[in-house]
Amino acid sequence: MYFNLYFYNQLRKKITPYIYILLFLFSYQYFYSQNLTLTITSEESNNIEILNGINFQESHKNEKSLYNELDSITKKLHLIGFINSHIDSIIKKDSIFNAKFNLGKNFETIKISFDKNSIDQNYLKKIIPNLTEDSFTIKIYDVPKTLNAILNEFEKSGNSFTEIFLDNILKNKNEITAQLKIKNTASRNIDKIIVNGYNNFSKPYLKYYLNLKTGTVFNKSKLIIASEAIQSLTFINEIKPPEVLFTNDSTTIYLYINKVKSNKFDGLIGFSSDSESKLKFNGYLDLLLNNAFNKGEILSLNWKSNGQDRKHFNLEIETPYIFNTRITPKGTFNIFKQDSTFLNIKAEIDLSYILSPKSRITAKYLTEKSNDLNNENTNDNINEYRNHFFGLSFTYKKSDKLKPYQNKFYFSFNSLFGNRNLTNENTQEKQQKYELITSYLWSLNQKNDIFIQSTSQLLNSNNYYTNELFRIGGANSIRGFNEESIFSSSNSILNIEYRYNLAQLSYLYSITDFAILQNNIIKENNKLFGFGIGYVYNTKAGLIDISYAIGKTSDIPFNFDNSRFHIKLIQFF
């Protein structure tokens, strides 16, 4: 017992001084880590209201940050016309610094003169509406914006090193005057473009899609546009933003990109036998080859069969920028068979003129032949025909930088005009087809998105047959119904999804679909509804999309026996 007490007293004598030192250090740290508070005021009451309208940071960790903020406040006052504003005094009380400002006279405008013989007035006329022969007057707060706008005009013309500033600034009784000085440089042209990381990148894509051509005028905005264009392409990835190297006699642009896996495959094939023991294939196949030959070309093959009443085959080939021009042709071949009633074979040729990475205008030719597979289909209003359509379409899309393979905004309008010839009756009838598709991905925040898509289709004709109507239903139109199982002469579909992002390209989503359709054969209007949930999961190999949806019409209530469950695996290679 004596030993323990003795040991405790000796240990306390040794530790106590260190405890005092630690308490001192903590107190010192606490005292000096207190934030400093900045307040501003003025002796004149009308100036206090102006100061209250100035946004500034009140809390600071040290005096250097606080005094930098005072300089920033002074500059903001200068920009709104208080050129003579200054700080009269700074009163410090504990951790509070009170700065008293003297604003002085307020000047609203500034008159800027320039040498008409040394400045091309065409640059100024684009920006300044009240330009005179050798001067112009603007608001004080518009000075930075105006000077930057003038500088940008020089930049667009390739004068990348032009300097613009105001000189000889004078304050008179009622106005401020200054002289506009411009130190111009020689125009810069693009001499060389070097692509690092992907040496086989398509030259036409470089020229037309990225808008980078040797011999053309260089400006910084071209690098920004090229970077945005690169990010909208699914078959390349931007390693880092483009750079430019200036030497005395050349201008070289460097691009940093690499080729990524953008080919897609999704498929499931099964076998079954009918009552006559005949072997039947069922399932689906979705194949997309994108930039397989380093030309930006697209080959798409899609096959669907439920083994019973519907078979669908679609083949598309697109070759961009043929003959090193902006023209991009696309060919489409489509076969659709509806059980034993009819068979449609369609071919389409598109010639698109690429206006920009975001937009294109397309001339279209479409022909379709329909065969009646059962001559006893008079009750189903089936008739054999061949049609020919010519038309135009316009497409605009804006990609989402943070979400590859998804468009931030999409707009497409198609119009076709042609004739339908009935094979058996040898009669001809004029027809028109219209289609409008718009979609928008609204990002609420990092975790929450809302996707909205609207699709409208219209067939205008005096007479209608079932085998020429639009076919809707399924994952790509209104969910909760069988693929292409609903026939309509006109329809309007609204798809709404709320998405909760779990990771990059992985999210939970809700399904809310609504459609209004009209069938002019049976003179019927109908409303369709689809509700459900889904989950998209991003893996190293591709995407997994799982969805569950149930559909109903305006006449039939919800029936969970008619719900649809889909599992889709998309592999990239």
C-alpha positions in Angstrom: 0.0 0.0 0.0 2.8 2.4 0.8 4.6 1.5 -2.4 1.5 2.4 -4.5 0.9 5.7 -2.8 4.6 6.7 -3.2 4.6 5.7 -6.8 1.4 7.8 -7.5 2.9 10.9 -5.9 6.1 10.7 -7.9 4.1 10.1 -11.1 1.9 13.2 -10.4 4.9 15.4 -9.9 6.3 14.4 -13.3 3.1 14.7 -15.3 1.6 17.9 -13.8 4.0 20.3 -15.6 3.2 18.7 -18.9 -0.6 19.1 -18.3 -0.1 22.8 -17.7 1.9 23.1 -21.0 -0.8 21.2 -22.9 -3.5 23.5 -21.4 -1.5 26.5 -22.4 -1.1 25.3 -26.0 -4.8 24.5 -26.3 -5.7 27.9 -25.0 -3.2 29.6 -27.3 -4.5 27.7 -30.3 -8.1 28.5 -29.4 -7.4 32.2 -29.0 -5.6 32.5 -32.3 -7.9 30.2 -34.2 -10.9 32.5 -33.6 -12.4 33.9 -36.8 -12.1 37.6 -37.4 -15.3 39.4 -38.3 -15.5 42.3 -40.9 -18.2 44.9 -40.9 -18.5 48.0 -43.1 -20.3 51.3 -42.6 -20.3 55.0 -43.6 -21.0 58.3 -41.9 -23.6 59.2 -44.5 -26.9 57.4 -44.1 -27.7 57.2 -47.9 -24.4 55.4 -48.4 -25.1 52.7 -45.8 -27.9 51.4 -48.0 -25.4 51.1 -50.9 -22.9 49.3 -48.7 -25.6 46.9 -47.6 -26.1 45.9 -51.2 -22.4 44.8 -51.5 -21.9 41.1 -51.2 -18.7 40.4 -49.2 -17.3 37.7 -46.9 -17.7 38.6 -43.2 -15.7 35.9 -41.5 -11.9 35.5 -42.0 -9.2 33.3 -40.5 -6.5 35.9 -40.6 -6.0 39.7 -41.2 -4.5 39.1 -44.6 -7.7 37.5 -45.8 -9.7 40.4 -44.2 -7.7 43.1 -45.9 -7.9 41.4 -49.2 -11.7 41.4 -48.9 -11.6 45.2 -48.2 -9.7 45.6 -51.5 -12.3 43.6 -53.2 -15.1 45.7 -51.8 -13.3 48.9 -53.0 -13.1 47.5 -56.5 -16.8 46.6 -56.5 -17.6 50.2 -55.5 -15.5 51.5 -58.3 -17.4 49.3 -60.8 -20.8 50.8 -59.8 -19.5 54.4 -60.3 -17.9 55.3 -56.9 -14.5 56.1 -58.4 -13.3 58.2 -55.4 -14.4 55.7 -52.7 -11.9 54.9 -50.1 -11.6 53.7 -46.5 -11.5 56.5 -43.9 -10.7 54.3 -40.9 -10.6 50.8 -39.5 -11.6 50.3 -35.9 -10.6 47.0 -34.3 -12.4 45.7 -31.2 -11.5 42.2 -30.1 -12.0 40.1 -33.2 -14.3 42.6 -34.9 -12.9 45.0 -37.6 -15.2 47.8 -38.6 -14.2 49.6 -41.8 -15.7 53.1 -42.4 -16.0 53.9 -46.1 -16.2 57.3 -47.8 -18.0 56.8 -51.2 -17.6 60.2 -52.7 -19.4 61.3 -55.9 -21.2 58.7 -58.0 -20.4 58.7 -61.7 -22.8 56.6 -63.8 -21.1 56.7 -67.2 -17.7 57.0 -68.8 -16.9 58.5 -72.1 -14.2 56.5 -74.0 -12.4 57.9 -77.0 -10.3 56.0 -79.5 -8.1 56.6 -82.5 -10.3 55.9 -85.5 -7.2 55.5 -87.7 -5.7 52.7 -85.7 -8.8 50.7 -84.7 -11.1 48.9 -87.1 -14.5 50.2 -86.1 -16.2 47.1 -87.4 -15.1 45.4 -84.1 -16.7 48.1 -82.0 -20.0 48.3 -84.0 -20.8 44.7 -83.2 -20.7 45.5 -79.4 -21.5 49.2 -78.9 -24.8 50.6 -80.3 -24.2 54.3 -79.7 -20.8 54.5 -81.4 -19.7 57.8 -82.8 -16.8 58.6 -85.1 -14.2 58.6 -82.4 -15.9 57.8 -79.0 -18.6 56.0 -77.2 -20.3 56.3 -73.7 -21.2 53.3 -71.5 -22.2 52.6 -67.9 -19.3 52.3 -65.5 -20.3 48.8 -64.5 -20.3 47.7 -68.2 -16.6 48.6 -68.6 -15.1 45.1 -67.9 -17.8 43.4 -70.0 -17.3 45.7 -72.9 -13.5 45.4 -72.9 -13.8 41.6 -72.8 -16.3 41.6 -75.7 -14.0 43.8 -77.8 -11.1 41.5 -76.9 -13.2 38.4 -78.0 -13.8 40.0 -81.4 -10.1 40.3 -82.0 -9.7 36.7 -80.7 -12.2 35.4 -83.2 -10.0 36.9 -86.0 -6.9 35.1 -84.8 -5.4 38.0 -82.8 -4.8 35.9 -79.8 -2.3 38.1 -78.1 -4.1 41.4 -78.4 -4.1 43.6 -75.3 -6.9 46.1 -74.5 -6.9 48.6 -71.7 -8.0 52.2 -70.7 -5.5 55.0 -70.5 -5.5 58.6 -69.4 -8.5 58.2 -67.1 -9.6 61.7 -66.0 -12.3 62.8 -63.6 -14.1 66.0 -64.4 -17.0 67.5 -62.4 -19.8 65.5 -64.1 -18.1 62.8 -66.1 -15.2 60.4 -66.4 -13.2 60.2 -69.7 -10.6 57.7 -70.9 -8.8 56.6 -74.0 -9.1 53.1 -75.4 -5.7 51.6 -76.2 -5.3 48.4 -78.2 -1.9 46.6 -78.7 -2.7 44.5 -81.7 -0.7 41.4 -83.0 -0.6 39.5 -86.2 -3.4 37.0 -86.9 -2.7 33.4 -86.1 -3.6 30.4 -88.3 -3.6 26.8 -87.4 -0.4 25.2 -88.9 -0.5 21.7 -87.4 -2.9 19.4 -85.4 -1.4 16.6 -83.4 -3.6 13.8 -82.0 -2.0 12.0 -79.0 -3.3 8.7 -77.9 -5.4 7.7 -81.0 -3.3 8.1 -84.2 -6.0 6.5 -86.4 -8.7 9.1 -85.5 -10.8 10.0 -88.5 -9.5 13.0 -90.4 -13.0 14.1 -91.6 -14.2 14.0 -88.0 -11.3 16.2 -87.1 -12.1 18.6 -89.9 -15.9 18.7 -89.7 -17.0 17.4 -86.3 -14.3 19.1 -84.2 -14.1 22.0 -86.7 -10.3 22.0 -86.6 -8.6 22.6 -90.0 -5.1 23.6 -90.8 -4.8 27.0 -92.5 -7.9 28.4 -90.8 -7.8 31.2 -88.3 -7.1 30.1 -84.7 -9.0 31.4 -81.7 -9.4 30.0 -78.2 -13.1 29.3 -78.7 -12.2 26.6 -81.2 -10.5 24.6 -78.4 -13.6 24.8 -76.2 -15.9 23.7 -79.1 -13.5 20.9 -80.0 -13.5 19.7 -76.4 -17.3 19.7 -76.2 -17.5 17.8 -79.5 -15.0 15.2 -78.3 -17.1 14.6 -75.1 -20.2 14.0 -77.2 -18.6 11.1 -79.2 -19.1 7.7 -77.7 -16.2 6.0 -79.3 -13.4 8.3 -78.0 -12.5 9.6 -74.5 -10.8 12.9 -73.8 -7.7 12.4 -71.6 -7.3 16.1 -71.0 -8.5 19.3 -72.7 -6.9 20.4 -76.0 -3.8 22.6 -75.8 -2.1 25.0 -78.2 1.6 25.7 -78.7 2.7 29.1 -80.0 6.1 29.6 -81.6 7.4 32.6 -83.5 6.3 31.2 -86.8 3.7 28.4 -86.1 0.6 27.5 -84.1 0.1 23.8 -83.2 -3.0 22.3 -81.6 -2.6 19.2 -79.4 -5.5 16.8 -78.8 -5.4 14.1 -76.1 -7.9 11.3 -76.8 -8.0 7.5 -76.8 -10.3 5.0 -78.4 -12.9 3.4 -76.1 -15.1 0.3 -76.4 -18.3 1.5 -77.9 -19.6 -1.6 -79.8 -22.7 -3.1 -78.1 -24.2 -6.5 -78.0 -27.3 -7.7 -76.3 -29.0 -11.0 -77.2 -31.0 -14.1 -76.1 -32.0 -16.9 -78.5 -34.2 -19.8 -77.7 -35.8 -22.7 -79.5 -39.3 -24.1 -79.5 -41.5 -26.4 -81.5 -45.1 -25.9 -82.7 -48.0 -28.3 -82.9 -46.6 -29.7 -86.1 -43.2 -30.3 -84.5 -41.5 -27.6 -86.5 -38.5 -25.9 -84.9 -39.0 -22.2 -84.2 -36.5 -19.6 -83.1 -37.4 -17.0 -80.5 -35.6 -14.2 -78.6 -33.8 -11.1 -79.6 -30.5 -9.9 -80.9 -29.2 -6.3 -80.7 -25.8 -5.6 -82.2 -24.1 -2.2 -82.7 -20.7 -1.8 -84.3 -19.5 1.8 -83.7 -16.2 3.0 -85.3 -15.0 -0.5 -85.9 -12.9 0.7 -88.8 -11.8 4.0 -87.3 -14.1 6.0 -89.7 -16.9 6.7 -87.2 -19.2 4.4 -89.1 -22.2 2.7 -87.5 -23.6 -0.7 -88.3 -26.7 -1.7 -86.3 -28.6 -5.1 -86.5 -31.7 -5.8 -84.5 -33.8 -9.0 -84.5 -36.8 -9.9 -82.4 -39.1 -12.8 -82.4 -41.5 -14.1 -79.7 -41.8 -17.4 -81.5 -45.5 -16.9 -82.3 -47.1 -13.9 -83.9 -44.4 -11.2 -84.4 -41.0 -11.2 -86.0 -38.9 -8.0 -86.6 -35.6 -7.5 -88.4 -33.8 -4.2 -88.8 -30.4 -3.4 -90.4 -28.8 0.1 -90.5 -25.5 1.2 -92.0 -24.2 4.8 -91.7 -20.9 6.1 -93.2 -20.1 9.6 -92.1 -18.4 12.3 -94.2 -18.1 10.5 -97.5 -15.7 11.9 -100.0 -14.3 14.1 -97.3 -17.5 16.2 -97.2 -20.2 17.0 -94.6 -22.6 14.5 -96.3 -23.4 11.4 -94.3 -25.4 8.6 -96.0 -27.4 6.0 -94.1 -29.3 2.9 -95.4 -32.0 1.1 -93.5 -33.6 -2.3 -94.3 -36.6 -3.5 -92.2 -38.7 -6.6 -92.2 -41.8 -7.0 -90.0 -44.1 -10.1 -90.0 -47.4 -10.2 -88.1 -48.2 -13.9 -87.5 -49.9 -15.2 -90.7 -51.6 -12.0 -91.7 -49.1 -9.7 -93.4 -45.4 -9.1 -94.1 -43.9 -5.6 -94.5 -40.5 -5.0 -96.2 -39.2 -1.4 -96.0 -36.1 0.3 -97.3 -34.9 3.8 -96.5 -32.0 6.0 -97.7 -31.0 9.1 -95.8 -28.5 11.8 -96.9 -27.6 14.0 -94.0 -25.7 17.3 -94.1 -23.9 17.7 -90.8 -24.4 21.3 -89.7 -22.5 21.0 -86.4 -21.7 18.3 -83.8 -25.2 19.0 -82.4 -27.4 19.3 -85.5 -28.0 17.9 -89.0 -30.6 18.2 -91.8 -31.5 15.1 -93.7 -33.1 14.3 -97.1 -35.0 11.0 -97.0 -36.4 8.4 -99.4 -38.5 5.6 -98.1 -40.3 2.7 -99.9 -42.3 -0.1 -98.3 -44.0 -3.2 -99.8 -46.7 -5.1 -97.8 -47.9 -8.6 -98.7 -51.1 -10.1 -97.5 -50.2 -13.6 -96.3 -53.8 -14.7 -95.9 -56.3 -13.6 -98.5 -59.1 -14.2 -96.0 -58.1 -11.2 -93.9 -60.9 -8.9 -95.1 -62.2 -8.4 -91.6 -58.8 -7.2 -90.4 -58.6 -4.6 -93.1 -55.4 -5.9 -94.6 -54.4 -4.9 -98.2 -51.4 -5.3 -100.3 -49.6 -2.1 -101.2 -46.4 -0.4 -102.2 -45.6 3.2 -101.2 -42.9 5.7 -102.0 -42.1 8.7 -99.7 -39.7 11.7 -100.0 -39.1 14.0 -97.1 -36.9 16.1 -94.8 -35.8 15.8 -91.2 -34.0 18.0 -88.7 -32.2 16.7 -85.6 -30.6 18.6 -82.8 -29.0 16.9 -79.7 -27.0 18.1 -76.8 -25.0 15.5 -74.9 -24.5 15.4 -71.2 -20.8 15.6 -70.2 -21.3 13.6 -67.0 -23.6 10.9 -68.5 -22.1 9.2 -71.5 -24.7 7.6 -74.0 -27.3 10.0 -72.7 -28.5 13.2 -74.3 -29.2 16.3 -72.2 -31.6 17.5 -74.9 -32.9 15.9 -78.0 -35.1 17.2 -80.8 -36.1 15.4 -84.1 -38.8 16.3 -86.6 -39.5 14.1 -89.7 -41.9 14.9 -92.5 -42.6 12.5 -95.4 -44.8 13.1 -98.5 -45.7 10.3 -101.0 -48.1 7.9 -102.6 -49.5 4.5 -101.7 -50.4 2.1 -104.5 -52.8 -0.7 -103.8 -51.5 -3.8 -105.6 -54.8 -5.6 -106.2 -56.9 -2.5 -107.0 -54.3 -0.6 -109.0 -55.2 2.7 -107.3 -53.0 5.5 -105.9 -53.5 7.7 -103.0 -51.5 10.6 -101.6 -50.3 10.3 -98.0 -48.2 12.3 -95.5 -46.3 11.1 -92.4 -45.0 13.2 -89.5 -43.0 12.4 -86.5 -41.8 14.6 -83.6 -39.5 13.4 -80.8 -38.2 15.6 -78.0 -36.5 14.7 -74.7 -34.8 16.5 -71.8 -32.7 15.2 -68.9 -33.2 17.6 -66.0 -30.5 17.2 -63.3 -31.9 18.4 -60.0 -28.6 17.7 -58.2 -25.9 15.1 -58.2 -28.2 12.3 -57.0 -31.6 13.1 -58.6 -32.6 13.5 -62.2 -35.9 13.7 -64.1 -36.1 12.4 -67.7 -39.0 13.5 -69.9 -39.6 12.3 -73.5 -42.5 13.1 -75.8 -43.2 11.3 -79.1 -45.9 12.1 -81.6 -46.7 10.4 -84.9 -49.3 11.1 -87.6 -50.4 9.3 -90.8 -52.6 11.5 -93.0 -54.6 9.6 -95.6 -58.1 9.3 -97.0 -58.2 5.5 -96.4 -56.3 3.4 -93.9 -55.2 -0.2 -93.7 -54.0 -2.1 -90.6 -50.7 -3.1 -92.1 -49.6 0.5 -92.8 -50.4 1.9 -89.3 -47.9 2.8 -86.7 -47.1 0.1 -84.2 -46.4 1.1 -80.6 -45.9 -0.7 -77.3 -42.8 -2.0 -75.5 -39.6 -0.7 -73.9 -39.0 1.9 -76.6 -42.5 3.5 -76.5 -45.1 2.8 -73.8 -44.0 0.3 -71.3 -46.3 -2.4 -69.8 -47.5 -3.6 -73.2 -46.1 -6.1 -75.7 -43.7 -4.9 -78.3 -45.4 -3.3 -81.3 -48.7 -4.8 -80.4 -50.9 -1.7 -80.7 -51.9 -0.2 -84.0 -52.6 3.5 -84.5 -53.0 6.1 -87.3 -51.8 8.8 -84.9 -50.4 8.8 -81.3 -48.8 10.9 -78.7 -46.7 9.3 -76.0 -45.2 10.9 -72.8 -42.5 9.1 -70.9 -41.5 10.4 -67.5 -38.7 8.9 -65.3 -37.5 9.9 -61.9 -33.9 8.7 -61.5 -32.0 8.3 -58.3 -28.3 8.0 -59.2 -26.3 5.4 -57.2 -23.0 5.7 -59.2 -21.8 6.6 -62.6 -24.4 5.3 -65.1 -26.1 3.3 -62.3 -29.5 4.4 -61.1 -33.0 3.4 -59.9 -35.8 4.8 -61.9 -39.6 5.0 -61.9 -41.8 4.5 -65.0 -44.7 6.7 -65.7 -46.0 6.5 -69.3 -49.1 8.0 -70.9 -50.3 7.7 -74.5 -53.2 9.0 -76.5 -53.9 7.2 -79.7 -56.3 7.1 -82.6 -57.2 4.3 -85.0 -59.1 5.8 -88.0 -60.0 2.3 -89.3 -62.3 1.5 -86.4 -62.9 5.2 -85.5 -61.6 4.7 -82.0 -59.7 6.8 -79.5 -57.9 5.3 -76.6 -55.7 6.2 -73.6 -52.9 4.0 -72.4 -51.1 4.1 -69.0 -47.9 2.4 -67.9 -46.4 2.4 -64.5 -43.4 0.6 -63.0 -39.9 0.7 -61.6 -36.5 -0.1 -63.0 -32.8 -0.4 -62.2 -29.8 0.3 -64.4 -26.4 -1.1 -63.2 -23.1 -0.2 -64.7 -20.5 -2.9 -64.9 -17.0 -3.1 -66.4 -18.5 -5.2 -69.3 -21.6 -3.1 -69.9 -25.0 -2.2 -68.5 -27.7 -4.3 -66.9 -31.3 -2.9 -67.2 -34.0 -4.5 -65.1 -37.5 -3.1 -65.3 -41.0 -4.1 -64.2 -44.1 -2.3 -65.7 -47.8 -2.8 -65.8 -50.1 -1.3 -68.4 -53.7 -0.4 -68.6 -56.1 1.2 -71.1 -58.9 3.7 -70.3 -61.5 0.8 -70.5 -59.6 -2.0 -68.7 -58.4 -1.7 -65.1 -55.0 -2.7 -63.8 -54.3 -6.4 -63.9 -51.0 -7.6 -62.4 -51.3 -10.8 -64.6 -50.5 -8.6 -67.6 -47.4 -7.0 -66.2 -44.1 -7.1 -68.1 -40.7 -7.9 -66.6 -37.6 -7.2 -68.7 -33.9 -8.0 -68.1 -31.5 -6.4 -70.6 -27.8 -7.0 -70.6 -25.7 -4.6 -72.9 -22.1 -5.6 -73.3 -19.5 -3.2 -74.7 -16.6 -4.6 -76.7 
